[in-house]
Amino acid sequence: MRRLCLIIILTIIPAYVFALTLTLRQHISVSGDVRLLDAFHSDGDIANPVLMPRPTTTTTVTLAFLLAQVNRELSGIDLDAVGSRIVISPGASRASGSETPPAAASAAPRSISTGTDMPTRDDANTTDTDPWRAFVADKLLDAIVPGGAKKSEFRVKFLYKLPVITMRNDNTLSFVFGQGKMVGTQRIRVDVLSRDGKRENWFETLVEVYTVKTVLTAKAYIDKNTAMTSDLCEAREYRSDRIPADSVTDAAELANRMTKYYIKRDNIVRRFHLADTIAVHKGDTVDVHMNDGAIMLSVKATALADAGENMRVKLMNPTTKREFAGIVRKGIVYVSR
């Protein structure tokens, strides 16, 4: 594998009278905790601190992660880094050395701004099944959702796979927004802070933050002049910036409504599709049932306005010219006295 010739100079403290040189091993196998000299060759006699707990499965970590761990333990070193990632195998048959890691492990793009390895691009990297992504997304939303807004209406999509970071119970996450905005697509830095607020670790990632709405869609083809009911629709979640402004979001909006136009299956139900259900038109002669105690009277009257099902409508007795009102039910107007 081609040598990257990446030289990182760390601050030399008085405890060291000369710089130590560490060379990254490409692949290691461990039987316990991963220590400094498991992951790096050294040209001198130095301490051998634990960089990470013993892995339970084969783990690929980035150079940025190893650098952060070394930085916590040692100062005054020149790091001669070969490759960009390191594969750690618990109890594997290979000995420690400079074998070339798998191609997939070394194919990650690099961050121009920081010189650290970035995770692999993954457009389908959602938080549905990964607890670590879900945890980071939850903390990110805590940081960006404005007061008064509903956190449940925001979604986070990671456009890069997140590196695996070991955290203690007293660690917290802090987010640095490179573009100064809280929603949309941007690169952010995630700092892992200790209890006293000092940065112990960090990584960068690319995220897309957006809001969602639940709207009604047609379960099947709906013809025009069809009385709308909630049974004809189902609720689905869509990105807020990808739905029409007149999308129907509540089944209550369907009451006394009918379709002016047909709606295809799975299409969003929009207000322009709908019109009031007109059961009685102005000028129609309608049957009127009047309840007066135990007596039911049936008369004819003229509607003075359009009215939908279960709506109140004004009527006029054509003989007496007397006006009164009733409720429309299935084309008949009922009047109670």
N, C-alpha and C positions, 0 to 999 in steps of 0.2 A: 504493500500500500504506500502510495506516495507520501513522503514526509511533508507535513504542513509548515514546518519551521516557524511555529507560533511561539514567540518568547514573551512571557508575561512576567514583569518585574514587580515584586511585592515589596512593601516597605521593610527595611532592615532595622531591627531594634537592637539596642546595645547588647542583648544577650547573645547575639551572634557576631563573630568577628570576621566571618567570611560568608559568602553566599553559597547556599546548598543547591545542587541541581537534581531535579527529579525528572525522570522520563516516564511517560505514561505507558503502561502495559496495555496491549490490545485485548487480551482475554485472560481472565483469571478464574481459578476454581478455589473455593474456600470451604473449610469445614466448621468455621465459627464466624465470629464477627469479622467484617471487612475492615482491615487495618491499612494504614497509609502504605506500608511496604508491600502489601498485597497488590495494590493498584499502581504503584510507581516503583521504578528502579531508582536507586540513589547512589551517588558517588561519595557519600560520607556517612559517618556514624550519627544518625539522628533518632529522635523519638519515634515511636511506632503507635500513634494513637488510633482509636477506633473511628472510622469514617462513617460507617453505617452498620446497623445490626445485621446479624446473619440472615441472608435472604432465604425464603422458603421455596422459591422457584427461581429459575434462571431470569436474571434481571438485566436490562440494558439501561444504563444511566448516561446522562450527558456530561460533557466536559464542564459545563457551567456548574452542575451540581457538585462534581468532585472538587472544583476550584473553591467553591463556597465552603465545603467541608474542610479542605486543607487550610483555608484562610482562617477558619475558626481555631485551628489547632496550632499552626506554625506561622512564624513571620520570618522574613529575611531569606526567601528562596527565589531562585530562578527556575521557572517551570519550562522544561523542554518537552512540549506536548506533541505526541505522534498520533495522528488520527483525531477523530472528533467524538467518538463514543467508546464506551467500554462495556463488555459483556461479562457479567459476574454469574458464575454457575456454582451452586452449592453442591459439594461432593462430586463434582464432575471428574472424569478420568483424565482430562488434560491437565498438565502442570502449568504453573504460572509462566508466562513468557510473552513473546511479542507476536503471537499468531495473528493473522488477519481476521478481523471480525466478519460476520455475515454481511453481504452487500446491503441488505435492507437496513442494517443498523448504522451504516455510514453514509446513507443517502440523504440525510436531512439537510435542508437549506440552512444558510448561516445568516445571522442578523448583522447587517451592515453597521447599524448604529452602536452595537455593544461588542461585537466580536465573539459572542457566545452562540452556541448551537441552538437553533430553533427546532421545535418538534415538527413532525411530518404533517403535511397538509391533509385535512380530512373534512370535506364538506358535510359529511353525515354525522359529525361528532356532536351528538345531542347529549342531554343530561338524563335521558330516560332510564338507562341501565347502569351507569357508572357512578358509584357513590362519591368518588373523589371529585368528578366533574360537577355532580349535584351540589356538593359541599361548597366548592369554589363559586358556582353560580349563585347559590343562596347568599353567600357573603357579599358577592359583587352587587346583587340587587339591593341588599341592605344599604350599600354605599351610594347607590345612584337613584333609587326611587324617591321622588320628591314627596314632601309632606302632603298628606291629603290624597295622594294617589294610591291605587290598589296594587300591591305587590303581585297579586295573582294575575294581573293583566300584562305583566312583563315577562319576556322570555329571553334566554341567553343561548346563543349558538356559538360554540368554539370552532373556529376555522382551522386550528391546529390541535393536534393531540397534546394533552397536558403532560408534562413530565411528572413522575411520581416523586413526591416530596414527603419525607418523614417529618411528622409534626408531633409535638407534645401537647398535653391538655392545656398548658398555659400559653401556648403560642397563639397569635392572632394574625390575621391577614390584613394587609393594607394595599390599596390600589393606586397606581399612578397613571393618569390618563394623559397620554402623550399629545393628543390633539385638543385637550381642554373641553371635550364634550362628553356627555353622559350616555347618549343613545346613538345608534348607527353602528358603522363598522370602523374599528380602529385597533391599533396595537396598544396594549396596556402592559405595565410591569406589575407583578404581584410580589410584594415583600412579605416574608415570614418574619414576624417580630417576636421578640422575647417578652417576658412579663414587664421588663423595665423599658420597653419600646425600642430596643436595639435590633437592627436587622441581622438575622441569623442566616437567612437564605433568600433566594429570589429566583424568579423566572419570568420570561416574557411570553405573551400569547396574543393571538389575533381573535377578537370576539365581535359578534354582531348582537346588539341589544335592540329589541323591538317590542311593540305592544300588540296584543291580540284582542279580538272581539268574537263573541259567539253569535252566529247568525243562523237564520232558518234557510234550509235548502229543500228542494222538492225531492220526495222519496221516489216518485215516478213522474212520468209525463202528466202535466195538468193542462187540460184544454181550457180555452177561454169560456167565459160565462159560467165558470164553476164556482160554487159557494166554497169559500176557503174555511178549512178547519185545521186544527193542530195535527190531526191524524195524517194529513197529506204531507207533512213536513217533518224534518229532523234537524236538531241543532248541531252545528259544526263550528269548530274554532278556526278562524282565519287571521292572518296578519292584518292589523288595522290599516296599513298603507296599501293593501292589495284588495280591498273590497269597495264597492260603490258606496257613496255617502248615504243613499236612500235604502240601504239594506235593512230588511226587517229583522230585528233582534229579539222581539218579544211576541209570544203567541197571542197575547192580548190584542195586538194590532190586527189580528185576522178577524176579530169579531165583526159581524155584519158586513163582511167584505166579500167581493167576488172578483174573478180574474177578468181583466180587459183583454189580456193577451195570453197566449199559451206560455208555459214554463217547462223547459226541458228538465229531464231527470238530472239531479245533482247540481242544478243551477241555483244560485242564490235568489231567494224571493225578495223582490224589490218593491218599493211602494208604487213605482210607476206601473207595475203589473196589475195593481189592484184598484177597485172602485167600490163605492158603497153598494151594498145589495139593495136594489130598489124593489120592494114588494108592492108598494102602492105608488102610482104616479099622480101628479097634480091633474085634477079634472076627471079622474076615474070615478065611476059610480061603483061603490063598494057595499058589500053586505056589512051591516052593523048589528051586533048582538048586544042588547042592553040588559043588564041584571038589575032588577029592582026587588031586592029581597028574594022571595021564592019565585018571582015571576021573571021569565025570559021573554024579551021583546026583540023581534027581528025587523029591521027597517033598512031602507036604502038611503045612502047619503053620498055627497060629492066630496072627494078629497081636495083640500085647499093647498096641499104641498106634497112633494115626494117624501116617502118614508120607507125605511128599511125594516127588516124583520125585527120584532121586539122594540120598535121605536114608537114614540108618541107622534100622532098626526092630528092636525086640525081638520074637522069635517063641517059640512053645512047641510041641514035638512032642506032639500029643494022646495018643499011645500011651505014650511013656516019661515024659511030663511034663518033659522036659529043655528048658531055655531056651537060646536062642542068638540071634545077631544077624546081619543081612545088609543089603545095599544094595538099595533098590528101583529097578528099571529097567523101565519100561513095564509095570508091574503084576506083575512077577516079582521075587522076592527072590533075590539071588545071594549065596552063602556060599562063601568060600575057606578051605581048610584048609592 
